[in-house]
């Protein structure tokens, strides 16, 4: 049974906004503060914000849906890794096209948002019968 509905979408948007804010803050600190290039800095922020993202989605967005942490965490990690690859690929591709760094990151975030919501709702945190 899927978790796709307006309530979970709005909650996912709120949680995702917090995780994205954390990712962008870390990315900015690494790019502006230590001169790291954009893709590794974005990846670092993405991975660090993942712990918050899992916790908030499990407790707030999907309210414990799925088979508990033993089943949800491995599924979340698969979804997370795929999302990281999508983020890196979109960001890298847009930077090669000379899209400004923050516009490229916003586009990558949009693509990953759609991926994450869909897969987390229908697979990671899917309500079991």
C-alpha positions in Angstrom: 0.0 0.0 0.0 1.5 3.3 -1.1 2.0 6.4 1.1 1.4 8.8 -1.9 -1.1 11.4 -0.7 -1.3 15.2 -0.2 -0.5 14.9 3.6 2.7 12.9 3.1 3.7 15.1 0.2 3.4 18.3 2.2 5.2 16.7 5.2 7.9 15.4 2.8 8.3 18.9 1.4 8.8 20.3 4.9 11.3 17.7 5.9 13.0 17.9 2.5 13.3 21.7 2.9 15.1 21.3 6.2 17.4 18.6 4.8 18.1 20.7 1.7 18.8 23.8 3.8 21.4 21.7 5.8 22.9 20.3 2.6 23.2 23.8 1.1 24.7 25.2 4.2 27.3 22.5 4.3 28.0 22.9 0.6 28.4 26.7 0.9 30.8 26.3 3.8 32.9 23.8 1.9 32.9 25.8 -1.4 33.3 29.3 0.1 35.2 28.3 3.2 37.8 25.8 2.1 37.6 26.0 -1.7 36.2 22.5 -2.3 34.7 22.0 -5.7 31.0 22.0 -6.1 30.2 18.3 -6.7 32.1 16.9 -3.7 30.9 19.7 -1.5 27.3 19.0 -2.5 27.8 15.2 -2.0 29.2 15.9 1.5 26.2 18.0 2.4 23.8 15.5 0.9 25.3 12.6 3.0 25.5 14.6 6.2 21.8 15.7 5.9 20.7 12.1 5.2 20.6 11.1 8.9 18.1 14.0 9.7 16.2 13.1 6.5 15.7 9.4 7.5 14.7 10.2 11.1 12.2 13.0 10.1 10.7 10.9 7.3 10.3 7.8 9.4 8.7 9.7 12.4 6.9 12.6 10.7 6.3 12.2 7.0 5.4 8.5 6.8 4.8 8.0 10.6 6.6 4.7 11.0 5.3 3.2 7.9 7.0 0.1 6.6 8.6 -2.8 8.4 10.5 -0.9 11.1 14.1 0.3 11.1 15.6 -3.1 10.2 13.7 -3.1 6.9 13.5 0.7 6.3 17.1 1.7 6.8 18.5 -0.6 4.1 15.8 0.5 1.7 16.5 4.2 2.6 20.2 3.7 2.0 19.5 2.2 -1.5 17.2 5.2 -2.2 19.8 7.6 -0.8 22.6 6.2 -2.9 20.6 6.4 -6.1 19.6 10.0 -5.1 23.2 10.9 -4.5 24.1 9.6 -8.0 21.3 11.5 -9.5 22.3 14.7 -7.7 25.9 14.3 -8.8 25.1 13.5 -12.4 22.6 16.4 -12.8 24.9 18.9 -11.0 28.0 17.8 -13.0 26.1 17.9 -16.3 24.7 21.3 -15.7 28.1 22.7 -14.6 29.6 21.3 -17.8 27.0 23.4 -19.6 28.2 26.5 -17.7 25.0 26.8 -15.6 25.8 28.8 -12.5 26.6 26.6 -9.5 23.5 27.4 -7.3 21.1 27.2 -10.2 22.5 23.9 -11.2 22.2 22.7 -7.6 18.6 23.8 -7.4 17.8 21.9 -10.6 19.5 18.8 -9.2 17.6 19.2 -5.9 14.3 19.3 -7.9 15.1 16.1 -9.7 16.2 14.3 -6.5 13.1 15.5 -4.7 10.8 13.8 -7.1 12.9 10.6 -7.0 13.1 10.6 -3.2 9.4 11.2 -2.6 8.2 8.7 -5.0 10.6 5.9 -4.0 10.3 6.5 -0.3 6.5 6.6 -0.5 6.0 3.5 -2.6 8.9 1.4 -1.4 11.1 2.5 1.6 8.3 3.4 4.0 5.5 1.6 2.2 2.7 0.6 4.6 2.6 -3.1 5.0 -0.7 -5.0 5.2 
